[in-house]
Amino acid sequence: MKGKSVCMMLAMVLAWSVYYTVSKILVDATGSAYVTGFLLRLGALVFLTAQIFADGSAKQMLKQGRSVWILLLIGVFGFLLDLFANLGYAGGSLSTGTSLLKTDVLMVNLVTVAVYHKKLYSTDWLGTGIMLLGVLLVLGVDFSGFRLHLTDLFFLLSAACVTANAFLIKSAEEKRGKDSDTISYYNNFVVFLLFGAFTLVRGDLRGIGEKAFSGFWPLVLLGGLAQTGIYFFYYRNLRRHEVWVVKLWLLGMPIVSSLIGVVFLHERLTLWKLVGIAVVLIGAGIILLRSKLHPEKMTGKGETHDFAESTEARKSESAPV
């Protein structure tokens, strides 16, 4: 990958890691995943609104024509992936949920092969599996206590929504010609409204002032800024790369989150986490060597969709961003 592409991927991973760190702190403080989602999307709405007014694209937001339906659908899936995960955690275990939510990587691979007819080699699957195992070690998943229950289906539904949303976003960019900022704004606004509705119905906003600690609102803004960064980098990366490539980079997120936890939250970097980090890097190394492991196949078939920009992405460079 070119230096700029690598920086975009790393920035995406960092933004997502900061977002989840802030989200964890706020959920612990408020006791509600719904009010946390509402506040973080509110913070992101502030930054996204400032952005569209600064670049003069505010008027264009309302001129989407029939494409508005795919934008709204992306927002609905964005909300459902969080909702299903929360329902799963309400009736299941953390370790089981963590494991099943990561199956979105495998789902993306299957869709890439079955629907989009892209070539994935055995080494791609091997590298993906090794990285996934390393991520579970970093997250401290208890394999001995792994049990499946009916409510765990919510985790699989959440992973399916994550997968579907990634391909919807890429379709909106490539086939509908939508720029990343428009998709971001609609996605965040729809999720903001849905989280707000659930929060009001549940009454989770009551007593929020009493739960707010020193630095609470600046932390909300930091989470909103991180969410804005996710929109900025994730959507642009999806425009330039295959979905499965972007998802593989996101497997590095638990590593960054662990390092953030060590530096800022005084968490311990255990031996198993270090082993997990090493395993993730080994899996990534296998995939990075893809062009050397399959030089004849990639040259003969013109495979360019690994860790480089795809032909479709180059054509979309002229699209507004």
ABEGO torsion letter per residue (X at the ends): XBAAAAAAAAAAAAAAAAAAAAAAAAAAAAGBAAAAAAAAAAAAAAAAAAAAAAAGAAAAAABAEAAAAAAAAAAAAAAAAAAAAAAAAAABBAAAAAAAAAAAAAAAAAAAAAAAGBBBBAAAAAAAAAAAAAAAAAAGBBAAABBBBAAAAAAAAAAAAAAAAAAAAAAAAAAAGBBAAAAAAAAAAAAAAAAAAAAAAAGAABGAAAABBBGAAAAAAAAAAAAAAAAAAAAAAAAABBAAAAAAAAAAAAAAAAAAAAAAAGBBBBAAAAAAAAAAAAAAAAAAAAAAABAAAAAAAGBAABABBBAAAAAAAABBX
